[in-house]
């Protein structure tokens, strides 16, 4: 699996994922499970939705 999520993107995904999950716990809602998606893509440094659009937030090596 080739990484396609850069460091800033990764950090934002982890933070947003945690916030959504915590909000789900606080408000006792199953919607908090949606937080797993950005959290997982941030932790694994891979976003499957980036593939069809050929997007990568990693810096290119010279």
GROMACS elastic network, one bead per residue, 0.5 to 0.9 nm:
[ bonds ]
;  ai    aj funct       b0    kb
    1    46     6  0.78220   500
    2    45     6  0.87232   500
    2    46     6  0.72625   500
    3     6     6  0.81776   500
    3    44     6  0.80104   500
    3    45     6  0.54817   500
    3    46     6  0.50811   500
    3    47     6  0.80890   500
    3    56     6  0.81711   500
    3    58     6  0.79937   500
    4    45     6  0.63717   500
    4    46     6  0.53165   500
    4    47     6  0.66104   500
    4    48     6  0.88492   500
    4    50     6  0.73940   500
    4    51     6  0.84335   500
    4    55     6  0.72925   500
    4    57     6  0.60661   500
    4    58     6  0.60235   500
    5     8     6  0.83579   500
    5     9     6  0.60824   500
    5    10     6  0.59491   500
    5    41     6  0.79578   500
    5    42     6  0.72369   500
    5    44     6  0.86327   500
    5    46     6  0.55964   500
    5    47     6  0.67228   500
    5    50     6  0.87687   500
    5    55     6  0.89241   500
    5    56     6  0.61115   500
    5    57     6  0.51890   500
    5    58     6  0.58916   500
    6     9     6  0.53405   500
    6    10     6  0.58272   500
    6    11     6  0.86005   500
    6    42     6  0.89811   500
    6    45     6  0.72384   500
    6    56     6  0.73825   500
    6    59     6  0.71730   500
    7    11     6  0.61363   500
    7    12     6  0.86481   500
    7    42     6  0.88711   500
    7    45     6  0.84950   500
    7    57     6  0.80658   500
    7    58     6  0.74003   500
    8    11     6  0.51861   500
    8    12     6  0.62622   500
    8    13     6  0.86052   500
    8    57     6  0.83881   500
    9    12     6  0.52360   500
    9    13     6  0.61359   500
    9    14     6  0.86927   500
    9    42     6  0.75449   500
    9    45     6  0.89939   500
    9    57     6  0.69538   500
    9    58     6  0.88855   500
   10    13     6  0.51530   500
   10    14     6  0.62470   500
   10    15     6  0.86851   500
   10    38     6  0.87445   500
   10    39     6  0.86751   500
   10    41     6  0.76332   500
   10    43     6  0.72336   500
   10    44     6  0.88732   500
   10    45     6  0.65265   500
   11    14     6  0.52379   500
   11    15     6  0.62192   500
   11    16     6  0.85937   500
   11    42     6  0.68248   500
   11    43     6  0.89117   500
   12    15     6  0.51801   500
   12    16     6  0.60027   500
   12    17     6  0.83446   500
   12    38     6  0.87000   500
   12    42     6  0.79182   500
   13    16     6  0.52068   500
   13    17     6  0.58612   500
   13    18     6  0.84642   500
   13    37     6  0.87675   500
   13    39     6  0.58314   500
   13    40     6  0.84332   500
   13    41     6  0.72075   500
   13    42     6  0.52150   500
   13    43     6  0.85103   500
   14    17     6  0.51196   500
   14    18     6  0.61231   500
   14    19     6  0.85824   500
   14    35     6  0.89255   500
   14    38     6  0.63416   500
   14    40     6  0.77659   500
   14    41     6  0.80969   500
   14    42     6  0.53324   500
   14    43     6  0.70195   500
   15    18     6  0.52346   500
   15    19     6  0.61610   500
   15    20     6  0.86714   500
   15    38     6  0.86238   500
   15    39     6  0.76019   500
   15    42     6  0.89834   500
   16    19     6  0.50566   500
   16    20     6  0.61293   500
   16    21     6  0.85393   500
   16    35     6  0.72520   500
   16    38     6  0.69473   500
   16    39     6  0.74415   500
   17    20     6  0.52584   500
   17    21     6  0.61609   500
   17    22     6  0.85684   500
   17    32     6  0.88562   500
   17    34     6  0.77689   500
   17    36     6  0.60779   500
   17    37     6  0.70260   500
   17    40     6  0.81551   500
   17    42     6  0.85424   500
   18    21     6  0.50840   500
   18    22     6  0.59942   500
   18    23     6  0.84608   500
   18    35     6  0.63214   500
   18    36     6  0.79754   500
   18    38     6  0.85394   500
   18    39     6  0.66649   500
   19    22     6  0.51278   500
   19    23     6  0.60366   500
   19    24     6  0.85407   500
   19    32     6  0.87488   500
   19    35     6  0.74062   500
   20    23     6  0.50875   500
   20    24     6  0.61966   500
   20    25     6  0.87905   500
   20    31     6  0.80982   500
   20    32     6  0.54583   500
   20    33     6  0.78615   500
   20    34     6  0.71260   500
   20    36     6  0.84326   500
   21    24     6  0.50503   500
   21    25     6  0.64461   500
   21    26     6  0.87612   500
   21    31     6  0.80393   500
   21    33     6  0.61017   500
   21    34     6  0.72223   500
   21    36     6  0.71216   500
   22    25     6  0.50878   500
   22    26     6  0.61397   500
   22    27     6  0.85631   500
   22    32     6  0.69149   500
   22    35     6  0.84561   500
   23    26     6  0.50080   500
   23    27     6  0.59608   500
   23    28     6  0.80874   500
   23    29     6  0.80997   500
   23    31     6  0.86726   500
   23    32     6  0.62930   500
   24    27     6  0.53390   500
   24    28     6  0.56354   500
   24    30     6  0.62695   500
   24    31     6  0.58264   500
   24    33     6  0.71280   500
   24    34     6  0.88131   500
   24    35     6  0.84397   500
   25    29     6  0.64659   500
   25    30     6  0.82001   500
   25    32     6  0.66250   500
   26    29     6  0.78781   500
   27    32     6  0.86928   500
   28    31     6  0.87715   500
   28    32     6  0.83194   500
   29    32     6  0.60692   500
   29    33     6  0.84489   500
   30    33     6  0.57957   500
   30    34     6  0.81566   500
   31    34     6  0.57433   500
   31    35     6  0.79815   500
   32    35     6  0.56094   500
   32    36     6  0.79415   500
   33    36     6  0.56143   500
   33    37     6  0.80531   500
   34    37     6  0.58742   500
   34    38     6  0.79018   500
   35    38     6  0.59189   500
   35    39     6  0.62156   500
   35    40     6  0.85914   500
   36    39     6  0.50380   500
   36    40     6  0.58082   500
   36    41     6  0.84598   500
   37    40     6  0.52946   500
   37    41     6  0.62042   500
   37    42     6  0.85418   500
   38    41     6  0.51523   500
   38    42     6  0.60002   500
   38    43     6  0.85286   500
   38    47     6  0.87892   500
   39    42     6  0.51813   500
   39    43     6  0.61531   500
   39    44     6  0.86152   500
   40    43     6  0.50664   500
   40    44     6  0.59730   500
   40    45     6  0.81819   500
   40    46     6  0.84857   500
   40    47     6  0.89203   500
   41    44     6  0.52684   500
   41    45     6  0.56660   500
   41    46     6  0.53379   500
   41    47     6  0.54253   500
   41    48     6  0.83873   500
   42    45     6  0.50933   500
   42    46     6  0.70538   500
   42    47     6  0.80771   500
   43    46     6  0.80770   500
   44    47     6  0.82650   500
   46    50     6  0.83622   500
   47    50     6  0.55997   500
   47    51     6  0.75038   500
   48    51     6  0.56186   500
   48    52     6  0.80936   500
   49    52     6  0.65068   500
   49    53     6  0.74181   500
   49    55     6  0.86250   500
   50    53     6  0.54727   500
   50    54     6  0.58707   500
   50    56     6  0.68000   500
   51    55     6  0.64700   500
   51    56     6  0.83751   500
   52    55     6  0.79708   500
   56    59     6  0.81660   500
   57    60     6  0.89288   500
